[in-house]
Amino acid sequence: MNGQAQLFVLTLTCADRAGIVAAVTSQLLDLGTNIVESSQYWDRATNRFFMRIAFTASAKASAELIELRLAPVLGQFEMQGRLLDCRKPPKMVIMVSKFDHAFLHLLYQIRVGWLDAEIVAVISNHEDSLETAAWAGVPFHFLPVTAENKKQQEDHIFAIVEDTGADLVVLARYMQVFSDDLAGRLFGKVINIHHSFLPSFKGARPYHQAHEYGVKLIGATAHYVTADLDEGPIIEQETERVSHAMSVDDFVAAGRDIESRVLARAVKRHLEARVMLNGRKTVVFA
């Protein structure tokens, strides 16, 4: 990409039929763009077609112009489309409770440039990450949650997301359950991380429970948040073998590492528009 070009990512989904790729790419060619990456997938079970195209365009080709020129094609194939302008880093709100390993990992990946994003707010029901947020120069919002104030605090959370223009909310071990209302209002833009023992070993100290039962695999799952607790569409997973010779502390340490890696990969793929919802599942382009 030369100094005069800018990068865009276009994602599209519709019922599969002949001519979709030709119509879209022909329109992009007419706009003078250069396709640098293209991925597509046909879900045979639902006859649903998914496509992601990254392309460069001259500085004269604004997002508004591209969307205007693509509109007839989207209408012809009844497509749902989204155009991402990659000139500005996406904005994230991080939510965290006491355990901050996943939060710190995200901060580091942004610092070294692997994640191209801006953290615009940190929200927590504890004050443990206050100093970390201050060190990173990010506004910190302390919103303790009780049964009595849950609705009010969730309204505060939603207001912060709206006011900051956040593109994504990341639950980096935030140990409060979203209400159905908040999960619905933010559907498709909230990613959570949890251990992969579910539905086993629910509640507190899951790694201690897993150690007691002698499991041989531990792991983590990153998924979109829905009203169904920890059952949203999965984005990324990883497992690691463990053994009887490992202590509880070894289990916890391994779990922390896996959770941090899995969450960061899921966030990166979402921010790069590589994840597309497909009912209860996702299509994740490499």
Residue pairs with C-beta under 8 A, 6 or more apart in sequence:
1 7
1 36
1 56
4 58
4 59
5 34
5 56
5 57
5 58
5 59
6 56
6 57
6 58
6 59
6 61
6 85
6 86
6 87
7 36
7 54
7 55
7 56
7 86
7 87
8 33
8 54
8 55
8 56
8 57
8 63
8 66
8 83
8 84
8 85
8 86
9 52
9 53
9 54
9 83
9 84
9 86
9 272
9 273
10 24
10 28
10 51
10 52
10 53
10 54
10 55
10 70
10 81
10 82
10 83
10 84
11 50
11 51
11 52
11 53
11 81
11 82
11 84
11 273
11 276
12 20
12 24
12 49
12 50
12 51
12 52
12 53
12 74
12 79
12 80
12 81
13 48
13 49
13 50
13 51
13 79
13 80
13 81
13 276
13 278
14 20
14 48
14 49
14 77
14 78
14 79
14 80
15 47
15 48
15 49
15 77
15 78
16 42
16 47
16 48
16 49
17 49
17 77
19 77
20 49
20 51
20 77
20 79
21 40
21 51
23 73
23 76
23 77
24 51
24 53
24 70
24 73
25 35
25 38
25 53
27 69
27 70
27 73
28 35
28 53
28 55
30 69
31 57
31 61
31 65
31 66
31 69
32 57
32 58
32 61
33 55
33 56
33 57
33 61
33 66
34 55
34 56
34 57
35 53
35 54
35 55
36 54
36 55
36 56
37 52
37 53
37 54
38 51
38 52
38 53
38 54
39 51
39 52
39 53
39 285
39 286
40 49
40 50
40 51
40 52
41 49
41 50
41 51
41 283
41 285
42 48
42 49
42 50
43 49
43 50
43 278
43 283
46 278
46 279
48 278
50 276
50 278
50 283
52 273
52 274
52 276
52 285
57 66
63 83
63 85
66 83
67 83
70 81
70 83
73 79
74 81
82 273
84 273
89 116
89 117
89 118
90 116
90 117
90 118
90 167
90 168
90 271
91 117
91 118
91 119
91 120
91 164
91 165
91 166
91 167
91 168
92 106
92 117
92 118
92 119
92 120
92 166
92 167
92 168
92 169
92 170
92 267
92 271
93 119
93 120
93 121
93 122
93 123
93 160
93 161
93 164
93 166
93 168
93 169
93 170
94 103
94 106
94 119
94 121
94 122
94 123
94 138
94 170
94 172
95 122
95 123
95 124
95 157
95 169
95 170
95 171
95 172
95 174
96 102
96 103
96 122
96 123
96 124
96 129
96 172
96 173
96 174
97 124
97 125
97 126
97 128
97 173
97 174
97 175
97 176
98 126
98 128
98 173
98 175
99 173
99 175
99 256
100 128
100 129
100 132
100 172
100 173
101 173
101 256
101 259
101 260
102 172
102 173
102 193
102 259
102 260
102 263
102 264
103 122
103 129
103 132
103 172
103 173
104 132
104 260
105 260
105 261
105 263
105 264
106 115
106 119
106 170
106 172
106 263
106 264
106 267
107 119
107 132
107 136
109 115
109 264
109 268
110 116
110 117
110 118
110 119
114 264
114 268
115 264
115 267
115 268
115 271
116 271
117 168
117 267
117 271
119 136
119 138
120 138
120 139
120 164
120 165
120 166
121 138
121 139
121 140
121 141
121 160
121 164
121 166
122 129
122 132
122 133
122 138
122 139
122 140
122 141
123 141
123 143
123 157
123 160
123 174
124 130
124 140
124 141
124 142
124 143
124 174
125 142
125 143
125 144
125 145
125 174
125 175
125 176
126 142
126 144
127 142
129 140
130 140
130 142
133 139
133 140
134 140
141 156
141 160
143 153
143 156
143 157
144 153
145 153
145 176
150 179
151 179
154 178
154 179
154 181
154 182
157 182
158 182
158 185
158 186
160 166
161 169
161 186
166 189
167 189
167 271
168 189
168 190
168 191
168 267
168 270
168 271
169 186
169 189
169 190
169 191
170 190
170 191
170 263
170 267
171 190
171 191
171 192
171 193
171 225
172 193
172 263
173 193
173 259
174 192
177 229
178 186
178 190
178 225
180 227
183 190
183 225
183 226
183 227
184 227
186 225
187 224
187 225
187 226
188 224
188 277
190 224
190 225
191 222
191 223
191 224
191 225
191 235
191 263
191 266
191 267
191 270
192 222
192 223
192 224
192 225
192 230
192 232
193 220
193 221
193 222
193 259
193 262
193 263
193 266
194 220
194 221
194 230
194 259
195 201
195 206
195 207
195 210
195 218
195 219
195 220
195 221
195 255
195 259
196 218
196 219
196 220
196 221
196 237
196 239
197 206
197 209
197 210
197 215
197 218
198 221
198 230
200 209
200 210
200 213
201 209
201 210
201 213
207 218
207 248
207 251
207 252
207 255
208 248
208 251
208 252
210 218
210 251
211 246
211 247
211 248
211 251
214 244
215 242
216 241
216 242
216 243
217 239
217 240
217 241
217 242
218 239
218 240
218 242
218 251
218 254
218 255
218 258
219 237
219 238
219 239
219 240
219 258
219 262
220 237
220 238
220 255
220 258
220 259
220 261
220 262
220 263
221 230
221 234
221 236
221 237
221 262
222 234
222 235
222 236
222 237
222 262
222 263
222 265
222 266
222 267
223 230
223 231
223 232
223 233
223 234
223 235
223 266
224 232
224 233
224 235
224 277
224 282
225 232
226 232
226 233
233 277
233 278
233 279
233 280
233 281
233 282
234 281
234 282
235 266
235 269
235 270
235 275
235 282
235 284
236 262
236 263
236 265
236 266
236 269
236 284
237 262
238 258
238 261
238 262
239 258
240 254
240 258
242 250
242 251
242 254
246 254
266 275
269 275
269 284
274 284
274 285
274 286
275 282
275 283
275 284
275 285
276 282
276 283
276 284
276 285
277 283
